[in-house]
């Protein structure tokens, strides 16, 4: 019974980590897109952020 609980706990932990990493990838992608848009806007004229 204990090994089964350990395996289930490990599977739950890995699933949670995979989900969190997928969310972090999406957040990183959004940040990169915003940074690139800001870079393009800055090269075209005014500065709308302070990075």
MIBA-186445 format. One line per field, with one value per residue (C-alpha): residue in three letters; x negated, z negated, y. Coordinates in steps of 0.02 Angstrom, whole numbers. Layout:
<kevexs>
aa [ALA,...]
x [X,...]
z [Z,...]
y [Y,...]
</kevexs>
This chain:
<kevexs>
aa [UNK,UNK,UNK,UNK,UNK,UNK,UNK,UNK,UNK,UNK,UNK,UNK,UNK,UNK,UNK,UNK,UNK,UNK,UNK,UNK,UNK,UNK,UNK,UNK,UNK,UNK,UNK,UNK,UNK,UNK,UNK,UNK,UNK,UNK,UNK,UNK,UNK,UNK,UNK,UNK,UNK,UNK,UNK,UNK,UNK,UNK,UNK,UNK,UNK,UNK,UNK]
x [0,-141,-232,-68,-45,-224,-199,-35,-115,-262,-145,-44,-203,-270,-102,-98,-276,-238,-85,-181,-323,-199,-122,-296,-335,-176,-219,-396,-326,-207,-348,-459,-319,-287,-473,-487,-333,-407,-572,-484,-376,-529,-624,-475,-459,-406,-448,-298,-390,-540,-644]
z [0,-42,126,216,118,155,342,342,246,367,517,442,405,582,658,551,600,784,774,683,810,954,872,849,1034,1083,964,1036,1213,1170,1089,1242,1359,1253,1248,1437,1463,1345,1439,1605,1535,1459,1622,1706,1588,1408,1260,1171,1041,925,938]
y [0,121,100,134,296,347,317,414,558,561,561,705,802,779,827,985,1030,1002,1112,1249,1242,1254,1409,1483,1454,1548,1691,1701,1703,1846,1945,1921,1978,2132,2172,2157,2266,2395,2390,2418,2559,2641,2635,2717,2863,2888,2779,2704,2600,2622,2461]
</kevexs>
